[in-house]
Amino acid sequence: MEKEKILELFRSTGALQQGHFRLTSGLHSPEYFQCARVLQYPQYNEILCGEIFRHFHDWRVELVVAPAIGGIMVGQEVARQLRCRGVFAERESNEMSLRRGFEVKPGERVLVCEDVVTTGGSVLEVVNLVKERGGTVVGVASIVDRSKEPINFGAEFFPLLRMEVPVYQPDDCPLCRENIPIVKPGSRKVSDQQKA
C-alpha cells in the first residue's frame, strides 16, 4: 500500500494529530499517531493488517503476540488473517507478562505486532518474553515506524509506514519552552493535559 494512501487514512480519521505530546517513551513530539482512531474502523484495520498478512503469510507463523494496549487490535487482526492464535502481553509490576492463561509453546513460530514503534522498547520486551518461553520470533511488524535510528529486534522488522517525526528530550523541548500545554495520549498512565 502506498505511503500517501496510508497517510490519507490517518488524516481522514483524525489519527494523525498535531500539538505537543508526551510519548510513551517519555520523549516529546509535535505529532502523534493515534492508530486506534483508524483501527476502530474494521474495514481500515483489515486493509492495513492485510499488508502485514501479505508480507508474512508464507512464514509459517503459529502465534501473534502484541504489546497492550496499542498493539492489541493490530495483533488480533493479523492473527485472524493468518488463521493462527493471537494473544497480548501486558504490564504487571512494570514488566511485560503473559496473563489470562496466554502462553507461548516451546518452538512456536511467533510474529510480534505493534501499532506504532518509536524507541522499540515495548516490542523488545515482548520479543524477549517470547524467547524466554522458548518461542522463535520470526518477525516484527507495525503500522507506523517513527524511530530515528534502525532498531535491531533480532528478526525482520516490517513497518507499513516509516515517518521521520521530530522528537525531543523533555529538558530540550522547544514546545515546552513555548509553554504549549502537553498531552499524554498513550495508554500508560494517561492524563488529559499536563504542563511539562
Buried (B, 14 or more C-beta within 10 A) or exposed (E): EEEEEBBEBBEEBEBBBEBBBBBBBEBBBBBBBBBBBBBEBEEBBBBBBBBBBEBBEEEEBBBBBBBBBBBBBBBBBBBBBBEBBBBBBBBEEEEBEBEEEBEBEEEBBBBBBBBBBBBBBBBBBBBEBBBEBEBBBBBBBBBBBBBEEEBEBEBBBBBBBEBEBBBBEEEEBEBBEEEBEBBBBBBEEEEEEEEB
